Amino acid sequence: MHSLANKRILVTGASSAIGAQIARDIIDQGGKVLGTYRTTPARQLEQFSTEDSFESVCWDALNAPDFLELSSPFDGWVHCVGTIHPQPIKYMNEIGNERLFQVNYFSATHMATALVSQNLLKPGASVVFISSVSSHYPYRGGATYAASKAALETFAKALALELSAKKIRVNTLVCGLVNTPIYQASVAAHSPAEVQRMEEKYPLGIGEPSAVSMPCIFLLSDNSRWMTGSQLLLDGGLMLNA
Ligand SMILES: NC(=O)c1ccc[n+]([C@@H]2O[C@H](COP(=O)([O-])OP(=O)(O)OC[C@H]3O[C@@H](n4cnc5c(N)ncnc54)[C@H](OP(=O)(O)O)[C@@H]3O)[C@@H](O)[C@H]2O)c1
């Protein structure tokens, strides 16, 4: 339906729950994936061990992406790297502030500069960033996370503008809660009643990784060829209650 046949896509953070699902669906649509992970090739990457269409490489976003030096150009790039570190502003420290910004925002800007300066995005390529509804509706303890995602969204629009001459498109998926290890960690930190209240705000329930992956496949495909600089809201109806 949204064919990615013969497209080679870079998925940064392919070891994330959402990134692994996106990598899986790219391969299922006929594409090839170069996926990055930071820690040991995680559980999520094991599913790809027999795939010819999948290669992985270790990359820590706090370092320069050296592996690109040997790469051939990509038809797409999906950036799934991200982290949270809930912290009230009163107690904010370096980990909750600078490091979070490094991972959530500068990882994308450094990678974008490396890809563009080395001509590693083909004309007509599609770039997708993963943001969060908290960039528009921040939550207590999430100041830096929300701000880093807001910065990412603005950067995506500037990148879309600068790359439009090459018909390279840049779009952002703005997601509500998705059932991943990040979400499970926050569930563990709240009482069952608080979790129930949080989940009840989602008319369609909280998302699964595939609910993010399928729109991402659409954005990577030529079917979205007239979309750039846009923000696609994936929130199960959360904003209907805002
Ligand atoms: N889950 C949600 O509710 C939700 C909602 C809105 C937006 N998002 C966004 O969706 C994206 C994926 O989230 P997820 O829930 O799938 O998260 P996740 O499973 O915790 O994955 C986080 C990913 O970021 C990578 N990463 C973290 N620090 C890194 C660093 N310093 N250098 C390189 N890679 C690093 C991790 O690599 P390793 O695992 O190899 O360490 C992993 O691939 C994130 O950008 C997140 O902010 C998630």
The ligand as an ORCA input file, in Angstrom:
! r2SCAN-3c Opt
* xyz 0 1
  N       6.732      6.022     24.595
  C       6.017      7.144     24.575
  O       4.982      7.273     25.271
  C       6.437      8.286     23.686
  C       5.559      9.351     23.507
  C       5.927     10.428     22.675
  C       7.170     10.406     22.055
  N       8.016      9.356     22.258
  C       9.324      9.396     21.601
  O       9.477      8.265     20.756
  C      10.870      7.936     20.656
  C      11.061      6.446     20.963
  O      10.531      6.215     22.259
  P      10.395      4.765     22.913
  O       9.269      4.847     23.881
  O      10.389      3.705     21.884
  O      11.732      4.787     23.765
  P      12.797      3.704     24.281
  O      12.284      2.322     24.032
  O      13.204      4.063     25.655
  O      14.009      4.006     23.305
  C      14.854      5.097     23.389
  C      15.839      4.993     22.250
  O      16.771      6.056     22.327
  C      18.078      5.493     22.280
  N      18.972      6.344     23.037
  C      18.818      6.841     24.286
  N      19.892      7.573     24.621
  C      20.725      7.553     23.558
  C      21.993      8.116     23.274
  N      22.677      8.860     24.173
  N      22.551      7.872     22.057
  C      21.896      7.112     21.141
  N      20.714      6.539     21.338
  C      20.134      6.762     22.551
  C      17.940      4.119     22.906
  O      19.018      3.290     22.541
  P      19.406      1.966     23.450
  O      18.106      1.313     23.835
  O      20.205      1.132     22.536
  O      20.135      2.480     24.632
  C      16.634      3.695     22.254
  O      16.877      3.271     20.922
  C      11.603      8.861     21.638
  O      12.113      9.963     20.932
  C      10.484      9.329     22.573
  O      10.765     10.592     23.144
  C       7.678      8.293     23.043
*
